[in-house]
Amino acid sequence: MKLYHKIMIGLVLGVIAGLILGEKAEYLKPIGDIFIRCLRLIVVPLILSTLISGVVSTGNVKNLGKTGVTTLIYFMVTTTLAVCIGLLVANVLQPGIGLTLGELKAFKAPDPVGPAQMIVSMFPMNPMEALADGNVLQIIIFALLFGAGLSMTGEKGKPIANFFQSLAEVMFKVSDIVISFAPYGVFALIAWTTGKFGLDILLPMGKLIVAVLVACLIHIFASYVIIVATVARISPLAFLKKTMEPALVGLSTCSAAAAFPFSMRAQRQLGVSSKVSGFTLPMALTINMDGTALYQAVAAMFVANAYGIDLSFTQQGTIVATAVLASVGTASIPGGGLIMLTMVLQSVGLPLEGIAIVAGIDRILDMFRTTTNIFGDNSAGVVVAALGGELDRKMAVTPLSEMEHGSSVHLDGEGHIVDELG
């Protein structure tokens, strides 16, 4: 049985167990917590080693710049599409209409973060501190600079380059070990989520949940799938199947970082070279927040509906611009999602108390937006690889059943991921 089938079974059984056990499902949560801790354990060394190896494998800084520009353009285009789809769905469904708010909870807006402060915070003063804190964006900046310097060093830097290449190979194997326990971790986390929230919280806020879910599904199938099919020219079905594992992990953990090792595995299965996936995935993890930006748009319209406020076309355009820019600037800041929604609401004069309304079901909505983020991350790798001539289309259409039996994954001498089928 394929791994994603086992994960799907674990997810379904988790929902059933949560409904049966109710609050007692809390006893299963430590299993899920251990699984997430193991995933987070491997994220930092995996990002560091694959990104440095990917930069070195580009050969020169000029090639790295081309990959970076292509990646950022793709991120901006898809994030803009996501926000527009979110607004379109919210305008059609009007999720906040008819909602009885009752007494609002007190809400204190977080301190605003200026653009200059956002940019400065990306650069680490101490790389060891960034590694210890798991500050992904600072780790990426350090890895890019270190990899560029290593590439420019030539022969004298080869021993260090070989070290990071070997570290990447080791982390791939460690990832495989942790990934094999995914069905049990997913079962425990979904059981806890279902047992804690049940169906009671879903009914009053049902229209908001449906609006976010519908918008996310439209973005996945009408944006990512079409772009992958037309630009990368690979089967949409193959893309969806091979991205299903990280998507299911993201759905259950609400963490793109936890799904990162699964995304690396999916990129190998989709034929994306290591120098592309080693660059795009870490970058996507921090600044490619399509699902989150989409959610901000729907949440803003929900708050406007709930307060009886009509947003003009210009105001909705402001939401698009703010959500796109905020998705890049706040990704690596603690509480970034809250700050991001605050910025969006403030941009069009909506009451910040509206954030308290959606807080109760944020975990449910987070499942949808994280899953969307992960599909977007993996589509970015495929598209950028295709545009740069780094996509192995034969590997992309190879069935999963042939990859999961007798396969050996390693890096070749140039830092490219090789998946030898047995």
C-alpha positions, -999 to +999 in steps of 0.1 A: +000+000+000+014+034-010+023+059+018-003+085+009-030+058+010-019+050+045-019+087+054-055+090+040-066+060+061-050+075+092-068+108+085-103+092+081-098+069+112-086+100+131-119+118+123-139+088+134-118+084+166-122+121+175-159+120+171-162+089+192-137+099+220-146+136+221-124+154+246-107+121+256-089+123+222-065+147+240-047+115+252-037+108+215-022+143+210+013+134+224+017+109+195+011+137+170+033+161+190+062+137+188+057+133+151+057+171+146+088+174+167+106+148+146+097+166+115+108+200+128+140+183+140+151+176+104+138+208+088+167+232+097+196+208+086+176+198+055+170+234+044+206+244+052+223+215+034+200+213+003+201+251-002+239+254+001+243+224-022+217+238-046+236+272-048+269+255-053+254+233-081+243+264-101+279+270-109+278+308-106+259+336-089+244+347-123+226+314-127+214+317-091+200+352-098+180+339-128+165+311-107+157+336-079+140+361-102+119+334-119+109+320-085+099+354-071+078+363-102+060+330-099+053+336-062+039+371-068+017+360-098+001+330-079-004+350-047-022+377-066-044+351-083-051+336-048-063+369-033-084+377-063-100+342-062-106+347-024-124+380-030-144+366-059-157+337-038-164+359-008-184+384-030-205+355-043-211+337-010-212+367+013-200+346+043-207+371+070-243+380+060-269+371+087-243+364+114-253+375+149-221+387+165-231+390+201-207+406+225-172+412+210-141+401+227-116+428+235-088+429+210-055+447+211-038+452+178-002+440+177+025+466+172+028+475+135+059+463+117+073+487+091+087+476+058+122+486+068+120+466+100+108+436+080+137+437+056+163+442+084+149+412+103+156+389+074+194+393+079+208+373+109+234+389+132+244+354+144+238+325+120+241+300+149+213+319+167+191+317+135+197+280+133+189+274+170+157+295+168+147+279+135+143+313+118+139+299+083+142+332+064+174+341+082+188+306+076+180+311+039+198+344+037+229+329+054+228+297+032+225+318+000+255+340+010+275+310+022+267+289-009+276+318-032+309+323-014+316+286-015+308+285-052+333+314-058+360+297-038+366+269-063+388+240-055+396+251-020+359+251-011+352+216-025+358+197+009+331+219+025+308+216-005+312+178-003+304+180+034+270+197+028+263+174-001+269+144+022+248+161+049+219+165+024+221+128+016+220+118+053+191+141+059+172+125+030+176+091+047+166+105+081+135+121+064+125+087+050+126+072+085+104+100+100+081+100+070+073+063+075+056+072+108+033+098+091+000+077+092+002+074+130+010+111+135-018+122+112-042+099+129-034+113+163-035+150+153-068+147+134-084+128+162-073+155+187-086+183+164-119+166+158-124+157+194-116+193+206-137+212+181-164+186+171-192+198+149-206+224+172-182+251+163-185+244+126-223+252+123-224+289+132-194+298+111-202+273+083-204+299+055-169+312+063-155+277+064-171+268+031-160+301+015-123+295+024-125+258+014-141+266-020-116+294-027-087+271-019-100+243-041-105+267-070-070+281-066-055+246-065-073+233-095-078+265-116-044+280-109-017+255-099-030+225-120-035+246-152-001+263-148+017+230-142+000+215-172+006+244-196+040+256-185+057+225-172+037+202-196+033+173-172+002+154-163-020+173-137-029+139-123+007+130-117+013+164-100-017+160-077-008+124-068+028+131-060+019+162-040-008+144-020+016+132+008+029+167+018-006+181+014-022+155+038+006+162+063+000+199+060-038+194+064-033+175+097-004+194+112-013+230+099+024+234+094+042+238+060+075+234+079+063+199+091+054+190+055+088+203+042+105+168+041+075+154+023+077+182-002+114+175-009+104+138-015+076+150-038+099+172-058+122+142-064+093+122-076+082+150-099+117+151-115+127+185-101+165+189-099+180+194-065+194+229-073+159+241-081+140+223-053+168+232-028+163+269-036+125+272-043+112+251-014+130+269+014+120+302-002+084+291-007+083+280+030+087+316+041+073+339+014+050+319-008+018+321+013-010+318-013-034+300+010-028+325+038-032+355+015-064+340+001-077+334+036-070+371+045-092+382+016-121+360+026-117+370+062-118+407+054-150+403+034-164+382+062-158+410+087-172+436+064-204+415+059-207+409+096-205+446+104-227+456+074-199+475+057-199+476+018-164+475+004-159+494-029-140+481-059-110+504-049-111+491-013-110+455-026-081+464-048-063+477-017-070+443+000-053+426-030-022+448-028-019+446+010-024+408+012+002+401-015+028+424+001+020+412+036+023+376+027+060+382+018+068+406+047+053+388+077+059+352+069+089+348+092+076+370+121+061+353+152+024+357+150+027+367+114-007+355+104-024+378+130-002+407+120-010+401+084-048+401+090-044+432+111-027+450+082-054+439+057-082+451+079-065+484+087-058+490+050-096+494+043-107+507+077-124+475+090-127+470+128-099+450+142-123+434+167-134+413+137-102+392+142-117+378+174-147+365+155-127+341+134-102+332+161-124+303+173-122+284+141-087+295+130-074+259+134-100+246+109-092+274+084-055+269+090-058+233+077-072+246+044-047+275+039-017+254+048-027+226+024-030+253-004+004+267+005+020+233+001+004+227-033+017+261-043+052+254-030+055+222-050+040+238-082+067+265-079+095+239-080+080+222-110+074+254-130+108+270-122+125+237-131+107+234-164+115+270-173+152+265-165+155+231-183+159+213-149+128+191-150+130+154-157+097+147-174+103+110-176+106+109-138+076+131-134+053+106-152+069+075-135+042+059-113+047+061-076+046+023-073+078+020-093+095+047-071+086+033-037+100-002-043+138-006-045+146+030-051+178+047-040+180+085-036+213+104-036+231+134-049+254+132-079+287+150-082+271+182-092+246+182-064+217+170-085+192+146-068+192+112-085+165+086-079+176+053-092+147+029-097+153-008-088 
